[in-house]
């Protein structure tokens, strides 16, 4: 029971980290598509991209590194792998939803 309790926190933190990271990517994609034509569009886009990169590095590395240092390397890897698997699963679900909402066309539209 103690081992499962010790394993639960890295898995939960990895899951939360992956969900927050996915939400950050989704939000930055939305912002980049909608703020392009504002008066400060280039500056805002650059700031959004840099903040997303910084947050991605932080949320991918820091939780696993924290558990690796405090609890041991095994729990650090568990946290990192959980984050990566969460991102992979959310990505597959998103692609499936987008393919369902916007299916492929029959082919190119050619007008004669």
C-alpha positions in Angstrom: 0.0 0.0 0.0 2.9 2.4 0.7 4.5 1.7 -2.7 1.2 2.5 -4.5 0.8 5.7 -2.5 4.3 6.7 -3.3 3.8 6.0 -7.0 0.4 7.9 -7.2 1.8 11.4 -6.7 4.3 11.3 -9.6 1.6 9.8 -11.8 -0.9 12.5 -10.8 1.6 15.3 -11.2 2.7 13.9 -14.7 -1.0 13.7 -15.7 -1.7 17.3 -14.6 1.5 18.5 -16.2 0.5 16.9 -19.5 -3.0 18.3 -19.4 -1.7 21.8 -18.6 0.9 21.6 -21.3 -1.7 20.5 -23.9 -4.0 23.4 -22.8 -1.1 25.8 -23.2 -0.4 24.6 -26.7 -4.1 24.8 -27.6 -4.4 28.3 -26.2 -1.3 29.5 -27.9 -2.5 28.1 -31.2 -5.8 29.9 -30.8 -4.0 33.2 -29.9 -1.6 32.9 -32.8 -4.5 32.4 -35.2 -6.6 35.3 -33.9 -4.2 38.1 -32.9 -2.2 38.2 -36.1 -3.8 41.4 -37.5 -3.8 43.4 -34.3 -1.6 46.6 -34.2 1.1 44.7 -32.2 0.5 41.4 -33.9 4.2 40.5 -34.5 5.2 41.3 -30.9 2.3 39.5 -29.4 3.0 36.4 -31.6 6.7 36.4 -30.6 5.8 36.7 -26.9 3.2 33.9 -27.1 5.7 31.6 -28.9 8.5 32.3 -26.5 6.2 31.8 -23.4 4.9 28.6 -24.8 8.4 27.2 -25.5 9.5 28.2 -22.0 6.4 26.7 -20.4 6.8 23.5 -22.4 10.4 23.1 -21.3 9.5 23.8 -17.7 6.4 21.4 -17.6 8.3 18.6 -19.4 11.5 18.6 -17.4 10.8 20.1 -13.9 8.2 17.7 -12.5 10.3 14.6 -13.4 13.5 16.3 -12.2 11.9 17.2 -8.9 10.8 13.6 -8.2 14.1 12.3 -9.5 16.0 14.3 -7.0 13.7 14.0 -4.0 12.2 10.5 -4.3 14.6 8.6 -6.7 15.3 8.2 -10.3 12.6 5.6 -10.9 9.8 8.0 -9.7 11.3 10.8 -11.8 11.1 8.6 -14.9 7.5 7.6 -14.0 6.5 11.2 -13.8 8.2 12.1 -17.2 6.8 9.0 -19.0 3.3 9.8 -17.6 3.6 13.4 -19.0 4.7 12.2 -22.4 1.9 9.5 -22.5 -0.7 12.0 -21.5 0.4 14.3 -24.3 0.4 11.4 -26.8 -3.1 10.3 -25.8 -4.5 13.8 -25.9 -3.0 14.3 -29.3 -4.5 11.1 -30.7 -7.9 12.1 -29.2 -7.6 15.6 -30.7 -6.7 14.2 -34.2 -9.6 11.8 -34.0 -12.0 14.5 -33.1 -10.7 16.9 -35.8 -10.9 14.1 -38.5 -14.5 13.4 -37.4 -15.5 17.1 -37.6 -13.5 17.9 -40.8 -13.2 14.7 -42.9 -11.0 14.5 -45.9 -12.5 15.7 -49.2 -12.9 13.5 -52.2 -10.1 15.3 -54.0 -9.1 18.6 -55.4 -11.9 20.8 -56.8 -11.2 21.4 -60.5 -13.3 23.8 -62.5 -13.4 23.6 -66.3 
